[in-house]
Amino acid sequence: MNELSRLQSPAAVQAAFDEFSTLGRSAFLKRYGFGKSRYFLARNPRNGEQCDIKAVVAVAYGVQFPSDGPLSATALVENEATVAAKLQSLGFDVIRIGEDWSQDEVDATVADYFEMLRLEAEQRPYNKTEHNSALRARLNGRSKGSVELKHSNISAILAGLELPFIQGYKPRGNSQLLLRQAVQAYVTDNRSVMHKVVDALEEVKAPGEKTYTSTVLVDAPKKEALLQVSEATSRIRIPRKLNFAARDEANRQLGRSGEEWVIGYEHQRLQEAGYPDLIQQLEWISDTRGDGAGFDILSFDTPVDHRYIEVKTTNNGIAAPFIISHNELQFSKEMDQQFFLYRVFELRNAPKLFILRGDLSDHLYLKPLDFRASFRNYVG
């Protein structure tokens, strides 16, 4: 029988809550080998304290079944949502992390986030720690970590809307419904602010760094599936001129700057690989033949092995989405390991890149955006 289904005693759960309060969170989690909850907390009905659900349930199981003892973290395989549902079935209050923030707290956090985003886009200095401290003075006893999580939640919401977000706050999903509504309301009511952010990010400057050190090439982000929240909100429609991925794609000057930077990178890569003679054979295809070939630069791995390079450039950070054409996708499939996508990011500061090799559908989540409309269709 599944261990979680055997837990039926509210008194055992309360005993676990009481021990949590007596020991304190850190000591309780350390004693039983659990980490902090990521998505849900359970409220101790005696004192209102918010407790980590999997650790509480594991200890409660040991209280109800002393001969078995508490469940280990490896034995309690159910996810937090399943454990939360179990506690609710036993009559306990479960809250989604961050869900108890008030409207005033959420609005203040959203406003602070967008102020930092504007400063970052304009390349004006600011201090995240100072912003965090000043914001917490306006909130209801929130910790530094809880504010950082809220800011990461906002990044995830903006990424979902295909809008820029603060690079220092990696998107984290499972955000509060109230927060999603507040972010969407801010974007809708402050279009001028978002225009300034996107306009600033689109500005084309000569790269601040043209030396190709070992730190230029970084690992590509990994594909990750984010937890889909159950509460639905009406999706707002973002005007195309606010879609920075589309604007990056349309900004030919930005694209050429990125391709020119990659040409320099390839010169150094071939030099270091021991093929300096191949540098003269390198061809900037999009410049000499125009767009539409499915790649931008023809380079080499060896004297007999070509490297077909498609360049995607942004002033934004590593996680910024980008647009892939149907032609580019098909070419990546056809050329397989000879196809290389060079994603150049933070171009205007100290450019970096990651490389995706082969079929792009192996590396990326691809969502169709447009359709070709016609009155004729060829069948058979």
C-alpha positions, -999 to 999 in steps of 0.1 A, spaced: 0 0 0 12 35 -7 25 50 25 9 84 19 -25 68 16 -20 51 50 -17 84 68 -52 91 82 -46 106 116 -50 144 120 -36 141 156 -4 127 141 -1 156 117 -7 180 146 21 163 166 44 168 136 34 205 135 41 209 172 76 193 168 83 217 139 74 247 161 95 234 190 126 226 170 123 255 145 123 250 108 160 245 101 166 220 129 134 201 120 143 198 83 179 188 92 168 162 117 146 144 92 166 150 60 142 172 40 147 204 21 125 234 21 92 233 3 92 248 -32 55 252 -39 33 246 -9 33 251 28 9 239 55 -4 261 83 -2 249 119 -37 255 132 -23 261 168 -2 291 160 -5 299 122 31 290 115 38 279 79 55 245 77 72 225 50 46 200 39 67 169 29 87 170 61 56 174 82 38 145 65 69 122 68 71 129 105 33 125 110 35 91 93 61 80 120 38 93 147 9 72 134 30 42 127 58 42 154 71 8 144 78 21 108 92 54 119 92 87 99 93 84 61 126 94 45 129 119 17 135 91 -8 106 71 4 81 100 1 81 101 -37 49 120 -42 52 156 -54 42 185 -33 8 190 -49 -2 154 -40 11 158 -4 -8 191 -2 -40 175 -13 -35 148 14 -32 174 42 -62 192 29 -82 159 30 -73 157 67 -86 191 74 -55 212 73 -50 245 56 -25 245 27 -12 275 9 7 280 -23 40 297 -15 36 334 -18 -2 331 -22 -9 350 11 7 383 -1 -17 412 0 -26 434 -30 -6 463 -16 25 440 -11 22 426 -46 17 460 -62 47 474 -44 68 444 -55 57 447 -91 65 484 -92 99 479 -77 107 451 -102 98 473 -132 119 501 -120 149 478 -118 140 464 -153 140 499 -167 173 508 -152 189 475 -164 176 481 -199 190 516 -200 223 503 -186 221 525 -155 236 511 -123 214 499 -95 218 476 -65 195 447 -61 203 442 -24 194 479 -17 161 475 -37 153 444 -17 159 460 16 139 491 8 110 471 -5 109 448 26 105 479 47 72 484 30 61 447 33 46 426 60 77 410 75 89 393 43 123 378 41 150 387 16 146 352 0 108 355 -3 112 389 -21 138 373 -45 114 345 -52 86 370 -60 109 388 -84 118 355 -101 81 347 -104 76 381 -121 105 371 -145 86 339 -153 54 358 -160 71 383 -183 89 354 -201 55 338 -207 43 371 -222 74 372 -244 86 404 -227 121 413 -213 128 404 -177 157 411 -153 185 388 -160 196 385 -124 162 369 -115 159 336 -132 123 328 -141 106 305 -116 71 294 -122 41 285 -100 34 322 -93 5 336 -72 -27 343 -92 -28 378 -77 8 384 -89 0 373 -124 -29 397 -125 -8 425 -111 20 420 -137 -5 419 -166 -23 450 -152 11 469 -150 20 460 -186 -14 470 -198 -15 503 -179 22 512 -185 28 506 -221 51 536 -223 74 521 -197 76 488 -216 82 507 -248 112 524 -232 125 490 -219 122 473 -253 136 504 -272 166 505 -249 173 468 -254 171 472 -292 197 499 -294 226 488 -314 260 496 -301 294 483 -310 302 454 -287 319 465 -256 342 434 -258 359 421 -289 385 398 -274 374 362 -275 385 347 -242 376 313 -229 347 328 -210 329 340 -242 315 305 -250 291 293 -223 268 262 -219 234 265 -235 204 266 -212 187 233 -207 152 226 -217 129 226 -186 92 221 -182 77 246 -158 48 236 -135 16 247 -151 -6 267 -126 -42 257 -125 -57 292 -121 -64 307 -155 -62 344 -164 -72 360 -196 -41 363 -217 -33 398 -227 -23 404 -263 11 421 -265 15 445 -295 42 434 -319 64 464 -312 67 452 -276 77 417 -286 115 419 -283 121 385 -299 104 397 -330 122 430 -329 155 413 -325 147 393 -356 136 423 -376 165 445 -365 189 439 -394 216 462 -379 216 442 -346 218 410 -366 247 422 -387 266 434 -356 262 399 -341 272 382 -373 303 404 -376 312 395 -340 308 358 -348 331 362 -379 358 375 -355 351 346 -331 355 321 -360 388 337 -370 402 330 -336 386 295 -333 401 284 -366 435 299 -356 435 280 -323 423 248 -340 454 249 -362 437 259 -394 447 295 -401 446 289 -439 408 283 -437 401 318 -424 404 331 -460 377 306 -471 352 316 -444 322 332 -461 296 356 -447 267 341 -466 240 365 -455 262 394 -466 273 380 -499 242 361 -510 214 376 -488 190 359 -464 171 327 -471 199 301 -472 190 287 -438 224 299 -423 245 330 -421 281 320 -421 300 292 -438 329 281 -417 349 249 -411 355 222 -385 383 207 -405 396 213 -440 369 189 -453 341 194 -429 319 225 -432 303 243 -403 270 260 -413 263 287 -388 231 305 -381 235 335 -359 208 349 -335 217 381 -317 202 400 -288 212 427 -263 192 408 -237 204 379 -216 210 342 -221 174 331 -215 158 356 -239 136 337 -265 144 341 -302 126 333 -335 135 304 -358 121 303 -393 107 272 -409 135 273 -434 162 274 -406 145 246 -388 144 224 -418 180 232 -427 191 222 -392 174 188 -397 190 183 -432 225 193 -422 223 176 -387 257 178 -370 271 202 -396 245 228 -385 254 252 -357 232 279 -341 253 306 -324 232 325 -299 249 358 -292 236 376 -262 245 407 -242 260 421 -274 263 457 -263 282 449 -231 306 419 -232 291 395 -258 288 358 -250 274 330 -270 262 294 -266 260 269 -295 233 245 -304 244 218 -328 222 197 -351 184 195 -353 171 225 -334 139 206 -323 162 185 -301 173 215 -281 144 239 -280 107 241 -273 93 253 -306 59 271 -308 43 279 -342 36 316 -344 23 324 -379 5 307 -408 7 312 -445 -28 319 -458 -39 310 -494 -70 300 -513 -54 269 -528 -41 237 -512 -23 209 -529 -33 174 -518 -23 139 -526 
